[in-house]
Amino acid sequence: MKPKAWSESPGWRKYLVPAVIPAALVLLNLVLRTLWLGHRDLAQDEPFTLFYAQADFRTLFEMLKSENNPPLHFILMHFWIRLFGISPFAVRFPSMLFSTGAVYFLYRIGKDHLSVRTGILGALFFTFSNYEMQFAHEARVYPLFVFLTLLSMFLYLRMYSNPESKKTAAAYLLTGILLVYSHFFGWIVLLLQLFCSMVFREFRQRVLRKTVWGFLGVLIGFLPYFFVLITRFTTTLSTGTWVPAPVISDLYTMVWRFSNAPVTTVFFLSSMTLAFILFAVRAKSNSRVNPVTAFILVWFFLPYLLMFLVSFRLPMFLDRYLVFVSPAFFLLVARSLDYLGSRAPVYFLLSLAALSLMIATFKPDPDNNRRIKEAVLKIRELKTPGTTVFICPGWLDKGFAYYYDPEIFRDYRDFTGRLNRSGVFALLRPEQMDTNLVKGSREILYFEEWSSLVDPDHRIYTYFKDHFGSRETFSFRESFILTRFYNSRQALKEVN
């Protein structure tokens, strides 16, 4: 008797789905996210994160009293840096790992509760999203936040499927504690789960009690840090944030960020709309929505719309703050295509078109549009013993020092003192400028990025211009500007 081919064996699907597919997805993400991991400059908030992550815990927790992020990521990076150093590749490696791990739980949520092809397609959308890749290449908390959000959602839905599992409930509680210690918006994730447990009958019957106890357990676990959360929230309410208030078009452009390009965005939104219309038509014949589909709809739309509306009072509708809803968006698009393509040929064409659009617009080496290294090297080239460097705003000092002198960057105890002794001064406001120091300098190098945030009248620039006869300007992507102020007669005399 001729043996059956492996594909005809009744057990091959049982092996392929739980093992090979998620392994392939994780491996694909691991490769794509590692290739250009250390290529771009460390910039924006990355140097700030590394600077305090390398500090002792006393210095770190003193800083965290005025920081809008909880301590978990800083603590993880503290030990990581001790082992692997502060090179761009090394410090971004944990973000890459968390982003890669997140795709596994996104796949499992789709596969376990919707369909295998929804899980696969949603995971592939996540994989080829430039938005997700950008965070995977950034030494910040957001990939950890996404990973813990997806893990929490996975465990929440697992409690829904198996309410009797005490291990799942315990893992859900622990994940919830880690989630809120990674980002304050982790509370939105837990409140969302609590809301669905009360509103949806199926979830109320199965997981309401465990969700309530889990929420209370997380609240108790967060008590040591709760005062900091309240302080940061009230301070933000009173002083405001740098985030601008949204406009109505931001509802579209944010989804555009998730989807790489406008044509992909239109395709995704059209698919979701058609699926909703088709479901509404079929609902007349007692078609019933999957409870998990309803949950994922709430996961995306409720925080997305509420954060948009709240942002008119307290701006928070920002790409990185919405990172926890992006997996729900990918799952909803994948579910919509699955629903529209009830026939295999139709599904094949729809999913192929959607995935092709994502891959065609995918950038595995995302550009953060920061060239601080190039700017700092130019400063080193121009700087002489008679040169004084001023940096504005002052928070650029960490990124400047990382490329100017790594030893100064590592010295968190005497960081400002060592910068000043090397002729570099960071200005958080015009009043901090030492005019005697300016008058005693042969030339000034003024390094700025959006200095108008702290000096809207450009008083610093005007003062330098009025006290020196000549100037030349160098610009670097995205918005770094270096201006050299000097006395042309004195410079000519020194050359001769």
CORJO-V145485 format. One record per residue. N is the residue number from 1. RES is the residue in three letters. OMEGA is omega in degrees with one decimal (NA if undefined). Layout:
BEGIN
n,res,omega
N,RES,OMEGA
N,RES,OMEGA
END
This chain:
BEGIN
n,res,omega
1,MET,-177.2
2,LYS,-179.9
3,PRO,178.8
4,LYS,174.0
5,ALA,-176.5
6,TRP,-178.2
7,SER,178.4
8,GLU,-179.5
9,SER,-176.4
10,PRO,-177.5
11,GLY,-173.3
12,TRP,178.4
13,ARG,179.9
14,LYS,178.2
15,TYR,-173.8
16,LEU,-174.0
17,VAL,-176.0
18,PRO,-173.8
19,ALA,-170.6
20,VAL,-176.0
21,ILE,178.5
22,PRO,177.3
23,ALA,178.6
24,ALA,178.4
25,LEU,179.6
26,VAL,179.7
27,LEU,178.2
28,LEU,178.4
29,ASN,-179.9
30,LEU,-179.3
31,VAL,-176.6
32,LEU,-175.0
33,ARG,-179.2
34,THR,-169.0
35,LEU,-176.6
36,TRP,-171.4
37,LEU,-176.7
38,GLY,-172.6
39,HIS,-173.2
40,ARG,178.9
41,ASP,167.3
42,LEU,-172.9
43,ALA,-176.5
44,GLN,-175.7
45,ASP,-179.3
46,GLU,179.5
47,PRO,176.9
48,PHE,179.0
49,THR,-177.1
50,LEU,-177.7
51,PHE,-177.5
52,TYR,176.4
53,ALA,-179.7
54,GLN,-175.9
55,ALA,173.1
56,ASP,-173.3
57,PHE,178.6
58,ARG,178.2
59,THR,-178.8
60,LEU,-175.6
61,PHE,173.1
62,GLU,176.8
63,MET,-175.0
64,LEU,176.9
65,LYS,179.6
66,SER,-177.3
67,GLU,-176.8
68,ASN,174.4
69,ASN,175.9
70,PRO,-167.5
71,PRO,-168.0
72,LEU,-177.0
73,HIS,178.0
74,PHE,-179.3
75,ILE,177.3
76,LEU,-179.8
77,MET,177.8
78,HIS,-179.0
79,PHE,178.7
80,TRP,-179.7
81,ILE,178.5
82,ARG,-178.7
83,LEU,-167.1
84,PHE,175.9
85,GLY,-171.7
86,ILE,174.6
87,SER,179.4
88,PRO,-179.7
89,PHE,-176.2
90,ALA,-173.1
91,VAL,177.4
92,ARG,-176.7
93,PHE,177.0
94,PRO,177.9
95,SER,177.5
96,MET,-179.1
97,LEU,-179.9
98,PHE,178.3
99,SER,178.0
100,THR,179.2
101,GLY,-178.7
102,ALA,-176.1
103,VAL,179.0
104,TYR,-177.6
105,PHE,173.9
106,LEU,177.1
107,TYR,-176.9
108,ARG,177.9
109,ILE,178.9
110,GLY,-176.2
111,LYS,-174.8
112,ASP,-169.4
113,HIS,179.9
114,LEU,174.9
115,SER,-179.9
116,VAL,-176.6
117,ARG,172.6
118,THR,178.1
119,GLY,-179.0
120,ILE,-175.7
121,LEU,177.1
122,GLY,178.2
123,ALA,178.5
124,LEU,174.3
125,PHE,176.7
126,PHE,-177.4
127,THR,-173.8
128,PHE,175.8
129,SER,176.0
130,ASN,178.3
131,TYR,179.4
132,GLU,179.6
133,MET,179.5
134,GLN,179.2
135,PHE,177.4
136,ALA,179.9
137,HIS,-177.7
138,GLU,-178.6
139,ALA,179.3
140,ARG,-170.6
141,VAL,-164.5
142,TYR,174.4
143,PRO,175.4
144,LEU,178.3
145,PHE,178.0
146,VAL,-180.0
147,PHE,-178.4
148,LEU,175.1
149,THR,-179.6
150,LEU,176.6
151,LEU,178.3
152,SER,178.6
153,MET,177.8
154,PHE,-178.8
155,LEU,176.8
156,TYR,179.3
157,LEU,176.0
158,ARG,173.8
159,MET,177.5
160,TYR,-179.9
161,SER,-176.8
162,ASN,-174.0
163,PRO,-175.2
164,GLU,-174.9
165,SER,177.6
166,LYS,178.6
167,LYS,178.9
168,THR,179.1
169,ALA,179.0
170,ALA,178.0
171,ALA,178.0
172,TYR,178.6
173,LEU,-179.3
174,LEU,179.1
175,THR,178.3
176,GLY,178.1
177,ILE,177.8
178,LEU,-178.4
179,LEU,-177.1
180,VAL,173.7
181,TYR,175.9
182,SER,179.0
183,HIS,-178.8
184,PHE,178.5
185,PHE,171.0
186,GLY,176.3
187,TRP,177.3
188,ILE,178.9
189,VAL,-178.4
190,LEU,177.3
191,LEU,176.7
192,LEU,178.1
193,GLN,178.4
194,LEU,178.3
195,PHE,-179.1
196,CYS,178.6
197,SER,179.4
198,MET,-172.4
199,VAL,-176.4
200,PHE,-174.5
201,ARG,-178.0
202,GLU,179.3
203,PHE,179.4
204,ARG,-178.4
205,GLN,-171.2
206,ARG,-168.8
207,VAL,-176.5
208,LEU,-177.1
209,ARG,-178.7
210,LYS,178.8
211,THR,178.8
212,VAL,179.5
213,TRP,177.1
214,GLY,179.6
215,PHE,178.5
216,LEU,178.1
217,GLY,177.1
218,VAL,179.2
219,LEU,177.6
220,ILE,179.5
221,GLY,-177.9
222,PHE,-176.1
223,LEU,179.8
224,PRO,-176.3
225,TYR,-173.1
226,PHE,-179.7
227,PHE,178.4
228,VAL,178.1
229,LEU,-179.7
230,ILE,180.0
231,THR,-178.7
232,ARG,-179.5
233,PHE,-179.3
234,THR,177.3
235,THR,178.7
236,THR,178.2
237,LEU,-175.2
238,SER,-175.2
239,THR,-177.9
240,GLY,179.6
241,THR,177.6
242,TRP,-178.0
243,VAL,179.9
244,PRO,174.5
245,ALA,-175.6
246,PRO,168.5
247,VAL,-172.6
248,ILE,-178.9
249,SER,179.3
250,ASP,176.7
251,LEU,177.8
252,TYR,-174.8
253,THR,177.5
254,MET,175.5
255,VAL,174.7
256,TRP,177.0
257,ARG,179.8
258,PHE,-164.8
259,SER,175.1
260,ASN,-171.6
261,ALA,-178.2
262,PRO,-177.1
263,VAL,177.0
264,THR,180.0
265,THR,179.1
266,VAL,178.5
267,PHE,-179.6
268,PHE,-177.5
269,LEU,177.3
270,SER,179.2
271,SER,178.8
272,MET,-180.0
273,THR,179.2
274,LEU,179.2
275,ALA,179.0
276,PHE,179.9
277,ILE,179.9
278,LEU,178.5
279,PHE,180.0
280,ALA,178.0
281,VAL,-178.9
282,ARG,-177.9
283,ALA,178.3
284,LYS,178.4
285,SER,175.9
286,ASN,172.5
287,SER,-172.6
288,ARG,-178.2
289,VAL,174.2
290,ASN,-179.1
291,PRO,-179.9
292,VAL,174.0
293,THR,177.2
294,ALA,178.6
295,PHE,-179.1
296,ILE,173.5
297,LEU,178.8
298,VAL,179.2
299,TRP,-179.6
300,PHE,-167.3
301,PHE,-175.5
302,LEU,177.1
303,PRO,-177.0
304,TYR,-177.4
305,LEU,-179.8
306,LEU,179.3
307,MET,176.0
308,PHE,-178.1
309,LEU,179.7
310,VAL,-175.8
311,SER,174.2
312,PHE,174.9
313,ARG,179.3
314,LEU,-172.8
315,PRO,177.7
316,MET,-177.3
317,PHE,-174.9
318,LEU,-174.6
319,ASP,-176.8
320,ARG,177.8
321,TYR,-180.0
322,LEU,-174.4
323,VAL,-176.8
324,PHE,177.6
325,VAL,-177.0
326,SER,177.2
327,PRO,178.4
328,ALA,177.9
329,PHE,-179.7
330,PHE,177.4
331,LEU,179.2
332,LEU,177.5
333,VAL,179.7
334,ALA,178.2
335,ARG,179.2
336,SER,179.0
337,LEU,177.2
338,ASP,-178.8
339,TYR,179.8
340,LEU,-176.9
341,GLY,179.6
342,SER,173.2
343,ARG,-173.0
344,ALA,-179.9
345,PRO,179.5
346,VAL,179.2
347,TYR,-179.6
348,PHE,-178.6
349,LEU,-179.2
350,LEU,-178.3
351,SER,177.8
352,LEU,178.7
353,ALA,-178.5
354,ALA,-178.1
355,LEU,178.4
356,SER,177.7
357,LEU,179.3
358,MET,-178.2
359,ILE,-178.3
360,ALA,-178.4
361,THR,-176.9
362,PHE,178.0
363,LYS,-177.0
364,PRO,177.0
365,ASP,-174.7
366,PRO,-178.9
367,ASP,177.0
368,ASN,175.7
369,ASN,176.9
370,ARG,179.3
371,ARG,-177.8
372,ILE,178.6
373,LYS,178.8
374,GLU,-179.9
375,ALA,-178.7
376,VAL,176.8
377,LEU,176.0
378,LYS,177.1
379,ILE,177.7
380,ARG,179.0
381,GLU,-175.8
382,LEU,-171.8
383,LYS,176.6
384,THR,179.6
385,PRO,-179.8
386,GLY,-175.8
387,THR,172.2
388,THR,-179.7
389,VAL,173.3
390,PHE,-178.9
391,ILE,178.4
392,CYS,-2.4
393,PRO,-174.3
394,GLY,-177.7
395,TRP,173.0
396,LEU,-172.5
397,ASP,-178.5
398,LYS,177.9
399,GLY,176.8
400,PHE,-176.1
401,ALA,-179.3
402,TYR,-179.1
403,TYR,-178.7
404,TYR,-179.8
405,ASP,-178.3
406,PRO,179.5
407,GLU,175.0
408,ILE,-179.8
409,PHE,-177.9
410,ARG,-175.2
411,ASP,-176.6
412,TYR,-180.0
413,ARG,-177.5
414,ASP,-174.5
415,PHE,-177.0
416,THR,179.5
417,GLY,-179.2
418,ARG,175.3
419,LEU,-178.9
420,ASN,-179.7
421,ARG,176.1
422,SER,176.7
423,GLY,-178.9
424,VAL,-176.1
425,PHE,179.5
426,ALA,-176.3
427,LEU,174.6
428,LEU,176.6
429,ARG,-176.6
430,PRO,-176.3
431,GLU,-179.7
432,GLN,-176.1
433,MET,177.3
434,ASP,-177.2
435,THR,177.7
436,ASN,178.0
437,LEU,178.4
438,VAL,-178.5
439,LYS,-179.4
440,GLY,-177.6
441,SER,176.3
442,ARG,176.5
443,GLU,-179.6
444,ILE,168.7
445,LEU,-176.8
446,TYR,-175.5
447,PHE,-174.0
448,GLU,171.1
449,GLU,-177.9
450,TRP,179.8
451,SER,180.0
452,SER,177.0
453,LEU,-179.0
454,VAL,-179.5
455,ASP,-173.5
456,PRO,179.9
457,ASP,178.5
458,HIS,-179.1
459,ARG,-179.2
460,ILE,-179.3
461,TYR,-178.8
462,THR,179.0
463,TYR,178.6
464,PHE,-178.1
465,LYS,-178.0
466,ASP,-175.3
467,HIS,178.3
468,PHE,-173.9
469,GLY,-174.2
470,SER,177.7
471,ARG,172.3
472,GLU,-171.7
473,THR,175.7
474,PHE,180.0
475,SER,-178.9
476,PHE,178.2
477,ARG,-4.4
478,GLU,-174.5
479,SER,177.1
480,PHE,178.5
481,ILE,176.7
482,LEU,178.4
483,THR,177.7
484,ARG,177.2
485,PHE,-179.1
486,TYR,176.7
487,ASN,-173.5
488,SER,179.9
489,ARG,178.8
490,GLN,179.3
491,ALA,179.6
492,LEU,178.9
493,LYS,-179.9
494,GLU,178.7
495,VAL,179.9
496,ASN,NA
END
